[in-house]
Amino acid sequence: MRTTAVRLYGKNDLRLERFDLPSMAENEILARIVSDSLCMSSHKAAEQGAAHKRVPDDVAANPVIIGHEFCGEILAVGSVWADQYKAGDKFVIQPSLNYKGSLDAPGYSFRYIGGNATYVIIPNEVMLMNCLLPYDGEAWFMGSLTEPLSCVVGSFHAMYHTARGSYEHAMGIKAGGKMAILAGAGPMGLAAIDYILHCPRKPGFLAVTDIDSARLERAERLLEPADAGKNGVELKYINTSSIKNPAEYLTALAGGGYDDVLIFAPVASVVELGDSILAADGCLNFFAGPMDQTFSARLNFYNVHYSSTHIVGTSGGNFDDMRESLEMMNQGLLNPAILVTHIGGLDCAVETTLNLPNIPGGKKLIYTGISLPLTAIADFETLGKEDPLFERLHSLTAETKGLWNGEAEKYLLENAKKIVETEE
């Protein structure tokens, strides 16, 4: 089977190539990838090359396929797994395999599986670790966004609290407490807000900060404080760029310190702000993975000692987090479409991945079987004046307040230029 894929060879060395996949082994699965959501983690892997913890040392000689937020269809199943999976099934993958303690993950570490590809071989490890999950939704892109949602879900489950005098950790955020999400108007921040407003364990007060007014306005339009109030959460969006003393302002806004604080930007001042607004027994979760391996920030150890503040960090979710994400999406409690601001074909994935930090907006969604420049949904209307493809896409997304949706995806896949004809 021929595949077209984006492969990583080293630092900032990504190549879109067409090559033959090996024959499928008895304990492997052949699959078609339909959509992949680009992640900043893929940019970090491309920037660091073999220095990245998940990228093999010999990547220059044995390149890996990048992309780990993908959704696809099973084409053939080896005999070992034939009783559990079948051709035609849709699937998503939890890339954090944790196989024998290894950091190896699809989209970082394997030669023949990754989201930026037309066809892949799913290795035995994925099935052994129960990381190949069935997906029953109609829209492929929602399956792709299950993985980033699971990362957010995991971050909330990793937080904990203790009663004074007790050594037992009560896992999860403080129910009915005060929470702050700092630098939280980006795509993952939006996912966190959406989740915390609709999961069973909610705070009573939620402050979301950012320094970009456009991001904050979009967040407030999509996740309205009035709707949050109906779910029992007082939600406030705050632009801290013009506030002289953000720590003092945020503390006063909540009537005291915060029980739970999430950090969504690897910026020392943001981390230190989060630390400074913690209440007694407050938990700070550093969600944003830095590219700088020496990144550090000051921590108030007086409060660690006397107020029992604590810090956790999460990187990715697990099987249970992904299953919870799927269940909440199926119930209509989560809408991952709020994360997507751009779409494109596989032929724009290299440039987009390498330049991801410089491209404004939220998630960039790649459809692997088509050829299309990276295009902002907000530009559909203008582009539609010259191109009937975008005219129709604008019409379809206008029906959902400018959000990407299943009908728009279906139309795109049926009418966009196909990127490649595969051969056996």
N, C-alpha and C positions, 0 to 999 in steps of 0.2 A: 504494500500500500504506500502510495506517495503522499507526503504531507508538505504543507507550506507552514513555516513556523519562524518565530523570532527567537534567535539563539544568542546566548551570552557567551562571549569568548574571553572577556577580561574587562578591565576598567573602561567604562564608556564605550565598549565594543559590542554593540548589538547588531545583528545582521538578520534580515529577512531572507530566508533560504528555502529552497525546495529540495527534498531528499527522501530517500526510501526509509520507511520504518522496518525494523526487523520482523521476522515472522513471530506471531503471537505464541507465547508458551502456554502450557496447559493451566498454569496458575495465574494467567494474565487476562486482561480484557481489552478489546479493541473498541475505541469510541470516537465519535465525532464531536468536536467542540463547536458550539454555536455562538456563545457570547462570553466575554471576559471583561470584568471591570478592573481598570488599571488602578493599582495601589501605590502609594508613596513608598512602600517597602520594596517594590520592584525597582523604583528609581534608585533607592539606596543600594540594592544589590548590584545594579548596573554601575553605579558610581564607584563602588568598592571592589567589584570583581572578586577575585579569590580571597581577598581580605575579609569578605563578609562571612559571618559565622555559618551560614547555611549553604554557601557556594563552595563546591569542591576545589581543592588545591590544583587539580589538573584540568580546570575548565578550559584553558587555552587549547588543549589537545582534544578534550572531550566536552564540547559545549553543551550547555543545558538550555531547555526551553523555559522561558520566563512566563509569568502570569499565574496567579493562584486563586483568583476569584471567578471561577468559571462554571458554566452549566452546559451540559451536552446530552448526547444520546448514545446508548450502548449499541454497538453494531454486531459484535461477536463475543462469546464468552468461552473461555477455556474450560475444560472438563472439570477442573477442581472446584470451580464456582458455579457450575451450570445449574445446581439446585437452588441457588440464591438469587441469581441475576439472569436476565434474558434480553435478547436483542429487542430494541424498540423502547426499552425503559429510559426515561429521563433521569438524570442524576446531578448531584452536586458533590463536591469533595471538601472534607475538612483537611486542610493541608498540614496542620500540626499533628503529624502522625505519632510522634513520641515513640517510634519503633526502637525498642531496645535502648532507650535513653538517647537516641541520636536526634540531632536537630534537622536531619534531612527532611525535605518537604517538596512536594510537587510545586513547580514554578520557581524553584531555586536550585535544586540539587540533582534532578534527573534528566537524562538525555532525551527521553521519549515521552515525557508528559509535562504539560504546562498549558496555561490558558490561551496563550497567543499562538495557536496552532489550529489547523483544520482537522487533523486526525492525530490521535495519540494512542500509546499503549499504557494502560493503567497497570502498574506493577503489583505484585502480590502483597507487598507491605500495606498498601492502602486498604485492601479487603481484610487482611488479618487484624488490622487495628480498628475495624468497623468504621472507617472513614469514607466509605463510598455510600452516600445516602440517597435514597429514592426521592425524586422531586415530582410532585403531582401537579404543579401549577402550569398554566397555559403559556405565560410569558417567560421566555428564556432569561431575560435580564433580571427578573426578580430572583431566579435561582442563583445567578451570579452574585447578587448582593446579599445572599444568605451568609456568606463567609464574613464580610465586614460587619454585618449585624451581630454575628456570633462573637466577634472580638469585643464588641460593646457589651453584650450580655455577660460575657466572662468577667469584664472589668467590675461590674456591679456585684457579681457573686464573690469576687476575690476580696472585697472590702470587709472589714470586721470591726467589732466593738467588744468591749469588756465591761463588766460591772466592777465597781471599785471593790478591791479585795478578792476578786476572782481571777483565776488564770485561764478560764475558759473563753475561747473566742466565739462570739455570736456572729456567724458569717452573714454578710450582706449589709446594705446600707441601713441606717437607723430609720425605722418606719415612723412616718410623721415628723421626721426631723428637718433640719435645715441643710440644704445642699447647694454647692456652687460648682458650675462647670465653666472653667476658665479657658479663654480662647476657643469658645464652644460653638461658633457660628459656621464653621467649616462642615464638610460632609460627614465626618465621623461624629462631630459634635451634634449635628442634627439627628443622627441615628441614636445618639445617647439620649437626647431630649425626647424623641419619639418613644423610645423604649421605656424610659422612666415614667412617662406620663400614662403608659398603658399597661405596665406590668403590675402584678399583685402588690408588690412592696414599694410604696411611693413615699417621697418626702412630703412634708406639709408646705415647705417653701423652697423654691428653686430659683437661683440667680444664674443667668447665663451672660458671660462677658465676652467682648471682642473689641478690636480697635478698628474694624472695617464697617462703616455704616451701611454699605450696600449688602454685605453678608447678614448683618443684623436685621435689616429691613426684610430681606427674603426669609430669614428664619421666623420672624414674627408674623409674616404673612402666611407661612405654611403651617406653623405650629403656634396657634393664637393663644394668648393668655386667657381669653374667655373660655376657650375649649378646655384648657388645662384646669381652670377653675371648676368646670363641670366634673372633672375627674378627681377633685379634691386637692389640687396643687395650685398654690399661688405662684405664678411664673412672672418673672421680670427679666427683661433684656437690658443690658447696661453697656454703653460704649465708654470704656475706661480711658480712652485716649485724651479726653479733655478734663478728666477728674484729677485734681491736684494730689489727693491722697486716697488712692483706690482702696487700700486696706481699711482705713477709717470709714470710708463711705460704705463699703460692703458690709462691714461689721455692724454699723448703725442701721443699715437697711434691714438686716435680719434680726435686729434687737439682741445682738450678741454673736458669738462665734458660730462656725458651721460644723456640723457633725460629719459631713462627707464633702470632699473636694476632689474634683477630677481635673487633671491638667492635660490639655489637648495641643500644646505647643512646646517643643523642646527649647524653651527660652528661660534662662536663669531667673530673670525678673518675674516671670509668670509663676515659676515654681516657688520662689520666695514669697510672692504674694499669697499663693495658696497656703503655704505654711503659716503665714502671719495671721490668717483669718480662721484657723482651726479652733474649735471649742475644746474643752476638756474631753479626752477620749476621742478626739477627732481623727478621722482617717483620711489621708491624702493618697490618691491613686495617680501615679505618673503614667499616663496612657501613651503619651507621645514618644515614639522611639527616636532618639537622636542619631545622627550620622557620625557625630564626633564621639569617638570612643573614650575621650577624656572629659566629656561633658559633666559638669558638676554645678551645684548651687548650694547656698548657705542654708543650714537647717538650725532652728532654734532648739538647742538641746536642753535649755532650761525648761521649756514646755514639754519636751520629751520626758524629762524626769518628773516634774511636778504635776503636769496636766495629762500625762500618759497619752500624748499624741503619737501617731504612728504613721508609717508610710508603706505602701505596697506598690507593686508595678505589675502590669499584665502585658503580655505580647501574644495576641491570638486567643481564640477560644478553644473549647474541646468539643467532643461529640455531643454531650448534653446541651451545651450552649447553642450548637447549630440546630439540634432538634427543637429546642425551645424557639429559636428564631423562625424555623419553618412552621411550627404550630401557630405562632402568633400571626405570621403572615397569612396562613390559611384561614384564620379566624377574622381577618381584616383589622387586627389590632395594630399592625405595623404597616407602613407604606414606604417601602424602600425607594419608590420613584422620586421622593423628595431629595435624594442624594444626587441624582443624575442631572448634569447640566450640558454635557457634550456627548455626541455619538461619532463613530468613525469606523472605517474598515481596517482590516489587518495591515494594509499597506501604510497606515499612518501610525502604527503602534511603536515603531522604533523611535521616531522623532518625538512623539508624544511622551513616551516613557523617559527619554533622556532630558526633556525640558519640562517635566511635570510641575516642579515647584514654581515655574515662571508663567504657568497658564492659569488664569483666574477661574473661579467657579468651583463646582463640586466634582463629582465622579465623572470620569471619562470612560464611556462604555464602548467597547470594541466588539464588532460583529466579524467573526473570523472568516466567513465565507464571502464577504463582499469587499469591493474597492470603493473607498470613500474618504475624502479628507476629513480630519477632525473638524466637527461643525457644532457650534453652540446652538442649543435649542432656541435661544433667544434670537438667533439670526434667521430662523426659518422663514419668517414673514418677509424679510427683505430679499432673501435668496429666492423665495417663491415667485417673485415678480419676473424672474428670468428662467426658472427651472420648475417644471410641473411636479417633480418629485418632492421638492421642498414646499411647494404650494399645498400639496396634499398633507404633508407631515405637519405643516403649520395648522391646518384645519383640524387635524386629529388631536394634536396636543392642546389646542385652544379649548377643546371640550373638557380638558382636565386641568384647567388653570395653568397651562403652560408646562405641565409635567409630562414626561415620557410615559407611555402606556402600551398595553398589549396590542391594541389596534394599530398604533403607529409602528410598532416593531414588526407586526405581520406584513404591513404594507411595504416597509423598507426591505424586508427579506425577499419579498416577491418581485420587487421592481428595481432594486439597486443593481449595479453592475457586479457580476460575479468575479471573484478575484482569480480563480484558477479552476481548471478542469483536472480532477484527480484521475490517476491511472492505477490499475492493479500492477 
